[in-house]
Amino acid sequence: MSENSSSVAPRVVRLTRYTKTDQDEILGEGDDPFGVAAARLTWLPKKEHFGIRHGDRLVAHAGLLRLPVAIGDTRTEVVGAGGVAVAPDMQGRGLARLVVTAALEHARTMGPRYALLFCRPPLVPLYQRLGWHPLDEQVIVEQPENRLVAMPLRTMVTPLRDNVNWPSGQVRLYSLPM
């Protein structure tokens, strides 16, 4: 049986880099692969990358980045998760769960108590199945030229430690979104 056989369990690997070419390998070439161009936001690249290969092809990715944030009057840091992608022809096989779970396992070693992500509303149920919780509070993010904008996408959080609850209050990301 070949290594590309469906009987071989997919394995998440830490990627040393993640480029636009890698993203195109997963999602295909396009101007708006994540469906968020209408939000007109400038995004930060992630620093930590996790992927799944099927044979020689990269078919899934999740990225992480540590970010400064204020929740109410408390300044802290979160691990921003983003760039989650699964190749369209590989969806429905649990790859999102595998790559996000591996990324969160690493996020737990990075220090912050919470992870945060932004997603389109149709993806909320997927992330809820993965243990994320939607925030009702408005989230303010920075954009170029010192602009502050309300995040138009859905914000979701998950704890990275046992027995921690997301505090109440408006959320301000002291950076571009990830």
N, C-alpha and C positions, 0 to 999 in steps of 0.2 A: 504494500500500500504506500502511495507517495505521501510526502510531507504535506502536500496541498490537499490531501483527502479531507473530507468533512469530518472524519472520525478523529482527527488530530485537534485537540483543544487549542484555541487561540491563546497566545501568551503576550502579555503586555511587556514592552521593553522601554527603558529610559532612552530617549533620543538625545544625541549630543547636539543636534541642531534641528530646526524646523523652518523651512523656507517656503516662499510662495509656490515654488515648484512642488514641494511636498504636499502643500494644501491642494494644489491643482490635481495631484495624483489621486487624492481622496475624493474631492468634490467635483473635479472637472474644471476646465477653465471657464471663467465668467467674472463679470464685474461685481456681482453681489452674491457670492456663494452662501452666505449666512442669512440672506434675506433681511438685512438691517440697513441698507443704504438709505432708505427713506428717512431714517432717524437723523441723518446728516451729522454723525458723530465722528470724531477722530479717536482712534483706539490705540492703546499701548500694546506692544508685542509682549508675549509671555516669555519668561526666562527659563522655566522648567517645562520639559516636554515628555509626554508619554504616548506611545503608539502601539499599534497592533499591525503586524505584517501578515499577509496571506501570500505565501511563496515569497517572491521578491517585491511584492507590491504593498505599499503602505495603505491600509484600509480604514484606520481609525486614529484619532488624536485627541488629546486633552492637554491644555497648558495651564501653568500656574504662575502667579506673580504676587509678591508681597506688596501691600499698599497701605498708606496712611489714611485713616478715616476718623470721623467723629460721629458718635452715636449719642444724640442728645448733647450733653455738655462734656462727655467723656471722649478724649482722644485715645486712639488705639491703632492697631493694625489688623488687617484681615488678609487672608490669602484669597486673591482673586482667581477664579477659575474661568477659563474661556477657550475659545477656539475648538470647542468640542465638535468633532465631525466624524461621521461614519459614511463610507462610500455608499451611494444609493443602492447598488446591487448587493451590498452586504448587510443592509438594515434588517432588523427583525431577528437577529441571531445573538443578541445580548452583548454586542461589542461595546455599545455606549456604557452599559453597566460595568463591564470589565475595565475599560480605560479610565472612566471617572472614578471608580473605586480605587484603582491603583494610584491615581493622582492624589486622591484624598488621603490615602495611607501615607504618602510622602508629605502632604500638607500638614499632617499631624506632627511632623518632625520640625516644622519651620518656625514654630513659636506662637503665632496667633491662635486665639481661641475659636475663631469662626472662619468659614469660607463663604464667599459671596460670588454670585454670578448674575449676569443679565441675560434674559432670553425672550424670544418672541412668545406671545401668549399660547400658541398651539403646543409649545414644548413644555409648558408648566406641568401637565400630568406626567410626562416622562421623568422630569426631575423630581417630582413628588414621589414617584415609585423608587427613585434612587436615594430618598431620604432628605431631600431639600424642602424648605418651607417658604412659601411666598411671603414677602413683606408687604404690609399695608401702608407703611410710612413712605413718604416721598423721599427720593434719593437725589441729591444734588451732586453733579460731577463737573469737573473742570474741562474746559475746551480751550483751544488756542486763543491767543490774544486776551488772556485773563477773563474769558467768559465763563459764567456759571450757568448750567442748564439743568432742568429737571429731567431725569432719565426717563425717556419715553417707553423703554422696554420694561418687562416685568423683572423685578429684583427678587432673588431667592437666596436664602442662607442655609447653612448647615453647621452644627457645632463640630469642632475638631477635638473637643475634650468631653469627658463624661460630666454630667451634672452642671452644664452651663446653659443658660437661656439668653437669647438675644435680648438686649435691653430695649426699652421703649424710647422713642424720640426720633426726630428727623435725622437722616443719615446724610453726611457730607463726605464725599470722596475727595481727598486732597491730591487728586491727580486726574489724568485722563482715565476713562474706564478701560478695563482690560478685555 
